[in-house]
Amino acid sequence: MPTDDATTYYRKGFGLKAEVQETLTGDYAGSLVDLLRARDYTLAAGGVTVRLAREFGFCYGVERAVEYAYQTRAKFPERRVFLAGEIIHNPHVNAKLREMGIHFLQPNQAGGFDYTMVQPEDVVILPAFGVTIHDFETLRGIGCIMVDTTCGSVLNVWKRVESYARDGFTSLIHGKHYHEETRATASQVSKYAGAHYLVVRDMAEARLVCDYIEGTWSRDDFLAKFADRASPGFDPARDLQRIGVANQTTMLARESLAIGEEVGQAMARAHGEAHRATHFRTFDTICSATQDRQDAVNALLEEPLDVMLVVGGYNSSNTISLAALCAEQVPATFHVEDAEAIDPETGTVRYRPIGPHGGEAERAGWLPVAGDVRVGITAGASTPNNKIGEAVARIFRTRGIDPSLFS
């Protein structure tokens, strides 16, 4: 969503990378993670072996977004700087930005932002997830400076959805309808009159769409189920004739691909292969970093593991996807928001149980107190290395092992 005014819209930083690099390194680097890399992603002592997945933590898009936020604060030290939501879904990173005096605009229940406090002389950072077209146009109307950190992988999905809308296809988006990225992606259809979108959370919801396409589910039931995740005025009889599949970039890749195939097959069964060929499109728009981290976890899970630890924000979609993958193979899988969730003194861990129920639980004795134990660890794309390293240190401390022996 470019603007012609290069004095108020920035997507490439301010040339201050060298100036902020030392601060970034101090805030997020992790020496234990560096050591794990140097030792074939393995540390072992006192019967405890920790194996780190070979792809983990900060991806390029996250690094870029965080760096640009730091550059923005350095570029405009005297101005008010706002952030539309969270820069990424990691509590440690967002806390650092608050410490720098960046003001967070909180979304309302519908996911929208109130920009009435923003003045033309202020600066607003757009997060890595992007913002909706409505948000962008509102900020452009205010005339404030916008620093756009939207991830390139997200922009690629936007282009795909825009092409669907342009060609008269409804965008069927595999994602979480309340997530910032999915809301921003869905808004792209508004560029074209009469264009529509529909968001499905998982295969179960995708199969309901297939049921309607094949005539085994009623219109009223469909509209009741998807009322909060379809575009205004959505009519399934009209808007499920031509479908283009896309996805939130951080979803489980294999499920996104399977949803595309399932919907395509339903269209073929209902209308014939010729109809499918001309009325259905699907592309894998999972970002490469998400795919790399999922592939690395699958490779790690081929080894015998007693416990799996996944570090990342509870609202981080890509972290949730990693935890779901791990739980399929390792029942003792724990998704922790931060290293502080592991308490070596009490031997407990606070974690988010796998599944849609949410909430937080606590488990005592999550790490066996004696005998050999193999612990796998990975982290979502918004988790900095220092928090991964702290989690590793706390694993060893839980068994009374001083992690300084590795230095």
Backbone torsions as a table, in degrees:
resi	resn	phi	psi	omega
1	MET	NA	69.6	-175.5
2	PRO	-74.0	158.8	172.3
3	THR	-123.7	151.9	-176.5
4	ASP	-75.4	-16.5	-175.4
5	ASP	-88.6	98.0	-177.3
6	ALA	-70.7	-8.2	179.5
7	THR	-87.9	-10.7	-179.4
8	THR	-124.0	-4.2	-177.6
9	TYR	-130.4	124.3	-176.6
10	TYR	-131.8	130.8	175.7
11	ARG	-122.0	-5.5	-174.0
12	LYS	-121.2	26.2	177.6
13	GLY	72.4	-167.4	-174.5
14	PHE	-126.9	17.2	-179.8
15	GLY	70.6	25.4	-176.4
16	LEU	-111.3	22.5	-176.9
17	LYS	-57.5	-46.6	-179.2
18	ALA	-61.9	-35.3	-177.4
19	GLU	-68.4	-33.5	-175.9
20	VAL	-100.4	-6.0	-172.4
21	GLN	-62.3	-41.0	-179.0
22	GLU	-62.5	-40.8	178.4
23	THR	-65.8	-42.9	178.6
24	LEU	-60.3	-44.5	-179.7
25	THR	-62.7	-42.8	179.4
26	GLY	-65.1	-33.0	-177.0
27	ASP	-81.2	-27.6	-168.0
28	TYR	-132.0	-11.5	-178.2
29	ALA	-71.1	154.7	-178.7
30	GLY	-137.9	115.6	-176.3
31	SER	-68.8	-35.1	179.5
32	LEU	-66.4	-34.8	176.5
33	VAL	-66.2	-41.2	176.4
34	ASP	-60.5	-39.6	180.0
35	LEU	-67.3	-40.8	176.8
36	LEU	-59.1	-44.0	177.6
37	ARG	-59.4	-43.6	-176.8
38	ALA	-68.3	-23.3	-176.9
39	ARG	-110.0	40.7	177.0
40	ASP	57.4	38.4	174.9
41	TYR	60.9	30.6	-177.2
42	THR	-139.3	134.4	169.9
43	LEU	-130.7	137.3	-178.3
44	ALA	-141.5	138.9	176.1
45	ALA	-168.3	144.2	173.2
46	GLY	55.3	34.2	179.8
47	GLY	84.5	-1.7	179.2
48	VAL	-105.9	124.3	174.3
49	THR	-116.4	125.0	177.5
50	VAL	-110.0	126.3	178.6
51	ARG	-116.9	125.0	179.9
52	LEU	-99.5	133.4	174.2
53	ALA	-58.6	149.1	-172.9
54	ARG	-78.7	-12.4	171.7
55	GLU	-128.7	127.9	-172.3
56	PHE	-164.8	164.3	168.0
57	GLY	64.4	-159.2	-173.3
58	PHE	-43.7	126.8	171.2
59	CYS	-97.1	175.6	-178.0
60	TYR	-60.3	-43.5	-177.6
61	GLY	-62.5	-39.1	178.3
62	VAL	-69.4	-46.0	177.6
63	GLU	-55.4	-44.0	-179.6
64	ARG	-63.4	-46.5	-178.1
65	ALA	-61.8	-45.9	-178.7
66	VAL	-66.0	-43.8	179.1
67	GLU	-60.3	-42.7	-179.3
68	TYR	-65.6	-33.3	176.2
69	ALA	-64.6	-42.4	177.0
70	TYR	-64.9	-42.2	177.6
71	GLN	-61.0	-39.8	-178.8
72	THR	-61.7	-44.7	179.4
73	ARG	-63.4	-37.9	178.9
74	ALA	-69.8	-36.0	-178.3
75	LYS	-71.6	-35.0	-174.8
76	PHE	-125.1	65.6	-175.3
77	PRO	-65.8	-24.2	-175.9
78	GLU	-100.7	-6.5	-177.4
79	ARG	-97.1	156.4	170.8
80	ARG	-72.7	131.2	178.4
81	VAL	-118.0	125.9	178.6
82	PHE	-111.6	157.0	175.7
83	LEU	-128.1	127.0	180.0
84	ALA	-77.8	89.6	-177.2
85	GLY	87.9	-142.9	177.1
86	GLU	-102.6	142.7	-179.6
87	ILE	-62.8	-42.8	172.9
88	ILE	-147.8	174.3	-179.3
89	HIS	-94.4	71.9	173.8
90	ASN	-144.5	120.4	-174.6
91	PRO	-63.7	-34.2	-179.0
92	HIS	-65.7	-46.2	-179.6
93	VAL	-64.3	-46.1	-179.2
94	ASN	-64.5	-34.6	176.7
95	ALA	-63.9	-39.4	178.0
96	LYS	-60.7	-41.2	-179.6
97	LEU	-66.8	-37.4	176.5
98	ARG	-63.3	-39.6	177.7
99	GLU	-61.6	-27.2	179.2
100	MET	-82.7	1.6	177.9
101	GLY	86.7	17.4	176.2
102	ILE	-86.1	129.1	-176.5
103	HIS	-91.4	129.6	-178.2
104	PHE	-93.7	123.6	172.4
105	LEU	-85.5	123.8	-175.9
106	GLN	-93.7	134.4	178.2
107	PRO	-72.2	152.7	174.3
108	ASN	-82.7	-174.8	-176.2
109	GLN	-62.1	-27.7	179.1
110	ALA	-85.4	-2.7	178.7
111	GLY	91.4	-1.1	-179.6
112	GLY	-88.4	166.0	-178.3
113	PHE	-116.1	148.8	174.3
114	ASP	-99.3	111.0	-176.5
115	TYR	-101.3	14.9	-175.0
116	THR	-62.9	-25.9	-179.9
117	MET	-81.3	-11.8	-177.5
118	VAL	-80.0	130.2	-179.9
119	GLN	-109.7	162.1	-178.4
120	PRO	-56.8	-28.9	-177.7
121	GLU	-84.1	-2.5	-178.2
122	ASP	-86.4	170.4	178.3
123	VAL	-120.7	134.8	177.9
124	VAL	-124.3	124.4	176.6
125	ILE	-91.6	129.2	174.9
126	LEU	-92.2	130.8	-171.1
127	PRO	-73.7	173.4	-178.9
128	ALA	-61.2	-25.5	179.7
129	PHE	-75.6	-16.9	-173.5
130	GLY	85.9	176.3	175.4
131	VAL	-131.1	165.7	180.0
132	THR	-70.7	162.0	176.6
133	ILE	-58.8	-38.7	178.7
134	HIS	-60.7	-45.6	178.7
135	ASP	-60.7	-45.1	-177.8
136	PHE	-61.5	-46.1	-178.4
137	GLU	-66.7	-35.2	176.9
138	THR	-62.3	-45.3	179.9
139	LEU	-67.6	-38.5	177.2
140	ARG	-63.6	-35.4	177.8
141	GLY	-67.0	-33.6	177.1
142	ILE	-67.0	-35.2	179.4
143	GLY	89.9	12.2	179.2
144	CYS	-75.6	168.7	174.8
145	ILE	-77.6	132.5	177.1
146	MET	-115.1	129.5	174.4
147	VAL	-112.1	109.7	-170.9
148	ASP	-96.4	111.1	179.1
149	THR	-104.0	15.6	-178.3
150	THR	-52.4	129.8	-178.0
151	CYS	-63.1	141.9	179.0
152	GLY	-60.9	-33.6	178.1
153	SER	-66.2	-35.6	176.3
154	VAL	-66.7	-42.1	178.9
155	LEU	-60.4	-35.3	177.8
156	ASN	-64.0	-38.3	176.6
157	VAL	-66.5	-40.8	178.4
158	TRP	-57.9	-41.9	179.5
159	LYS	-62.6	-39.3	179.7
160	ARG	-64.8	-47.6	-179.7
161	VAL	-63.8	-39.9	178.1
162	GLU	-62.2	-38.6	178.5
163	SER	-66.6	-37.0	175.4
164	TYR	-60.7	-49.0	-178.0
165	ALA	-61.4	-41.8	-180.0
166	ARG	-60.9	-37.3	-175.7
167	ASP	-93.1	8.1	175.4
168	GLY	83.4	21.1	177.7
169	PHE	-101.1	139.7	171.2
170	THR	-75.6	134.5	178.0
171	SER	-84.6	114.5	174.0
172	LEU	-97.2	110.2	-170.8
173	ILE	-106.6	120.5	172.4
174	HIS	-81.3	109.8	-177.4
175	GLY	-178.3	-172.7	177.8
176	LYS	-101.9	117.1	-169.6
177	HIS	-61.7	-22.3	-178.4
178	TYR	-91.8	-7.8	-175.7
179	HIS	-74.6	142.7	-177.3
180	GLU	-55.7	-43.0	-177.9
181	GLU	-64.9	-45.3	-178.3
182	THR	-66.0	-38.5	176.7
183	ARG	-62.3	-42.8	178.9
184	ALA	-65.6	-40.9	179.0
185	THR	-63.8	-47.7	-178.8
186	ALA	-59.9	-32.5	-177.6
187	SER	-66.1	-18.1	-178.0
188	GLN	-63.0	-24.8	-178.8
189	VAL	-68.1	-20.1	-176.8
190	SER	-68.4	-7.6	176.7
191	LYS	-69.4	-16.1	-175.8
192	TYR	-127.3	126.5	-179.4
193	ALA	-60.9	135.5	177.4
194	GLY	81.3	0.5	-179.6
195	ALA	-82.4	153.0	-175.8
196	HIS	-140.0	162.4	175.6
197	TYR	-138.0	160.5	174.3
198	LEU	-145.1	132.9	-178.7
199	VAL	-108.2	129.6	173.9
200	VAL	-117.4	136.6	-174.9
201	ARG	-78.9	-35.8	-172.4
202	ASP	-159.0	-174.8	-178.8
203	MET	-63.2	-35.6	-179.9
204	ALA	-60.2	-43.7	178.1
205	GLU	-70.8	-35.6	177.4
206	ALA	-62.2	-37.1	179.7
207	ARG	-68.2	-30.5	174.1
208	LEU	-63.9	-40.5	175.4
209	VAL	-60.8	-43.0	178.2
210	CYS	-61.6	-38.9	178.7
211	ASP	-60.1	-42.1	178.9
212	TYR	-65.9	-45.2	-179.8
213	ILE	-56.7	-38.5	-177.5
214	GLU	-90.2	6.9	172.1
215	GLY	80.1	19.7	-178.6
216	THR	-109.0	11.1	179.7
217	TRP	-140.7	141.3	-173.1
218	SER	-80.5	157.2	177.9
219	ARG	-62.8	-43.9	-178.5
220	ASP	-62.3	-43.5	178.9
221	ASP	-64.6	-39.1	178.6
222	PHE	-60.7	-50.5	-176.2
223	LEU	-65.9	-33.3	177.5
224	ALA	-67.4	-40.2	-178.5
225	LYS	-69.2	-42.7	-171.5
226	PHE	-106.4	20.9	-176.0
227	ALA	-58.2	-36.5	-175.7
228	ASP	-95.6	6.9	-178.0
229	ARG	-136.2	23.0	175.1
230	ALA	-125.2	156.4	179.8
231	SER	-67.7	154.1	178.9
232	PRO	-56.0	136.5	178.8
233	GLY	76.8	13.7	-177.8
234	PHE	-62.5	129.8	177.3
235	ASP	-123.5	107.3	-175.2
236	PRO	-59.7	-32.6	179.3
237	ALA	-62.7	-35.7	-179.7
238	ARG	-91.9	-41.6	-166.8
239	ASP	-92.0	-1.0	173.4
240	LEU	-108.1	18.7	174.7
241	GLN	-79.9	-36.4	178.7
242	ARG	-127.9	121.6	-172.1
243	ILE	-130.2	135.1	170.8
244	GLY	-122.1	127.0	-175.3
245	VAL	-95.3	134.4	173.4
246	ALA	-138.8	-177.2	179.8
247	ASN	-155.2	155.0	166.6
248	GLN	-59.8	135.3	-168.6
249	THR	-67.2	-14.6	-172.8
250	THR	-107.8	13.3	179.8
251	MET	-77.4	172.1	177.2
252	LEU	-69.3	116.9	-169.5
253	ALA	-59.4	-45.0	-176.5
254	ARG	-64.1	-32.1	178.8
255	GLU	-72.0	-38.7	176.9
256	SER	-59.5	-45.5	179.7
257	LEU	-64.5	-40.4	-179.0
258	ALA	-67.3	-37.1	178.0
259	ILE	-62.9	-44.3	177.4
260	GLY	-57.8	-44.2	-179.9
261	GLU	-66.2	-41.7	-178.6
262	GLU	-62.1	-45.6	-179.0
263	VAL	-67.2	-41.2	178.0
264	GLY	-60.6	-41.9	178.8
265	GLN	-65.6	-38.0	178.5
266	ALA	-63.1	-40.5	178.5
267	MET	-65.6	-37.6	178.3
268	ALA	-67.2	-41.3	178.9
269	ARG	-65.5	-37.5	-176.5
270	ALA	-78.5	-36.1	-170.3
271	HIS	-127.9	-7.5	-179.1
272	GLY	101.3	158.2	-177.6
273	GLU	-64.4	-34.9	-180.0
274	ALA	-63.3	-39.4	177.3
275	HIS	-64.3	-45.0	179.3
276	ARG	-58.3	-41.9	-176.3
277	ALA	-62.3	-31.4	-175.7
278	THR	-105.6	-15.7	-173.9
279	HIS	-116.9	9.0	-176.8
280	PHE	-139.6	135.5	176.9
281	ARG	-137.1	145.7	174.7
282	THR	-149.9	141.6	178.8
283	PHE	-141.6	146.4	175.9
284	ASP	-81.8	107.6	180.0
285	THR	-111.4	20.8	169.8
286	ILE	-65.4	135.4	-177.6
287	CYS	-72.0	154.0	-175.2
288	SER	-63.4	-35.0	179.8
289	ALA	-66.0	-41.7	176.3
290	THR	-60.9	-45.8	180.0
291	GLN	-63.1	-43.4	-179.4
292	ASP	-60.8	-41.4	-179.5
293	ARG	-69.7	-36.4	176.4
294	GLN	-68.7	-39.9	177.6
295	ASP	-63.8	-41.6	-179.2
296	ALA	-65.1	-38.0	177.2
297	VAL	-65.7	-43.3	178.6
298	ASN	-59.6	-38.8	178.1
299	ALA	-66.5	-41.7	179.1
300	LEU	-63.8	-36.9	-177.3
301	LEU	-71.0	-9.2	174.8
302	GLU	-73.4	-16.2	177.9
303	GLU	-90.1	156.2	176.5
304	PRO	-71.2	122.6	179.8
305	LEU	-130.9	140.1	177.5
306	ASP	-91.8	-34.2	-176.9
307	VAL	-139.1	144.9	175.0
308	MET	-126.9	129.4	179.5
309	LEU	-115.0	128.0	179.2
310	VAL	-120.0	119.4	-173.5
311	VAL	-105.9	125.6	177.8
312	GLY	165.9	163.2	-178.1
313	GLY	-55.9	143.4	178.4
314	TYR	-64.4	-24.3	178.2
315	ASN	-99.0	14.4	178.6
316	SER	-88.0	111.7	-175.1
317	SER	-62.2	-43.1	-177.5
318	ASN	-68.4	-31.1	176.2
319	THR	-68.4	-42.1	177.4
320	ILE	-59.9	-40.3	178.5
321	SER	-63.7	-41.2	177.6
322	LEU	-62.9	-43.1	-179.6
323	ALA	-63.3	-39.2	178.9
324	ALA	-63.7	-41.1	176.8
325	LEU	-60.8	-46.1	-176.7
326	CYS	-64.5	-40.4	-176.6
327	ALA	-64.4	-24.2	178.3
328	GLU	-65.2	-30.1	-176.1
329	GLN	-107.8	-30.6	-176.6
330	VAL	-123.4	102.6	-179.2
331	PRO	-55.7	-35.1	179.2
332	ALA	-86.4	64.3	176.9
333	THR	-103.8	131.7	-177.5
334	PHE	-126.8	118.9	174.3
335	HIS	-93.1	107.4	-179.7
336	VAL	-106.0	141.2	-178.1
337	GLU	-73.0	-33.4	-174.4
338	ASP	-155.5	162.3	179.8
339	ALA	-59.1	-30.7	-178.2
340	GLU	-64.0	-12.7	177.6
341	ALA	-68.7	-17.9	179.1
342	ILE	-96.2	119.2	-178.6
343	ASP	-109.3	101.1	-179.0
344	PRO	-63.4	-27.6	-176.7
345	GLU	-69.5	-42.4	-177.2
346	THR	-98.2	-11.3	-177.7
347	GLY	70.5	25.7	-179.6
348	THR	-110.2	162.6	175.0
349	VAL	-137.7	136.3	171.9
350	ARG	-97.8	131.8	-173.0
351	TYR	-152.1	165.0	175.4
352	ARG	-98.3	115.7	178.6
353	PRO	-59.0	147.3	-179.7
354	ILE	-71.1	134.5	177.9
355	GLY	125.2	177.5	-173.1
356	PRO	-81.4	-5.3	-173.2
357	HIS	-73.3	-20.6	176.8
358	GLY	68.9	-156.7	-178.8
359	GLY	77.1	-175.8	-179.9
360	GLU	-135.6	142.9	179.5
361	ALA	-125.2	168.3	177.0
362	GLU	-130.8	138.8	-178.7
363	ARG	-129.6	126.9	172.5
364	ALA	-91.2	148.9	178.7
365	GLY	66.1	26.4	-179.4
366	TRP	-64.7	-28.1	176.4
367	LEU	-111.2	120.9	-179.4
368	PRO	-52.7	139.6	-174.5
369	VAL	-83.2	-10.3	-179.8
370	ALA	-148.7	162.1	178.6
371	GLY	84.1	171.6	179.7
372	ASP	-74.3	140.0	178.2
373	VAL	-143.6	136.9	178.2
374	ARG	-111.3	122.4	-177.2
375	VAL	-115.6	123.5	172.4
376	GLY	-92.9	149.7	179.4
377	ILE	-143.8	140.3	171.9
378	THR	-146.2	176.7	-177.6
379	ALA	-151.4	148.9	177.8
380	GLY	-66.6	166.5	-174.1
381	ALA	-69.0	-7.7	177.9
382	SER	-109.0	14.6	-178.5
383	THR	-100.3	121.0	-179.2
384	PRO	-73.5	156.9	-176.3
385	ASN	-61.0	-34.3	-177.8
386	ASN	-64.9	-33.2	178.7
387	LYS	-74.5	-32.0	174.2
388	ILE	-66.4	-45.8	179.4
389	GLY	-61.6	-40.2	178.0
390	GLU	-63.6	-37.2	177.7
391	ALA	-63.9	-41.9	177.5
392	VAL	-61.5	-45.0	179.9
393	ALA	-60.0	-40.4	-178.9
394	ARG	-71.0	-29.8	174.5
395	ILE	-60.1	-49.5	-179.2
396	PHE	-66.1	-40.4	-179.4
397	ARG	-63.9	-30.9	178.3
398	THR	-60.3	-28.2	176.8
399	ARG	-99.7	14.8	177.3
400	GLY	76.0	20.6	-178.0
401	ILE	-102.5	124.5	179.6
402	ASP	-76.9	114.2	-178.7
403	PRO	-65.6	-13.2	179.2
404	SER	-67.1	-15.5	178.9
405	LEU	-66.1	-17.0	179.9
406	PHE	-84.0	-11.6	-174.2
407	SER	-84.5	NA	NA
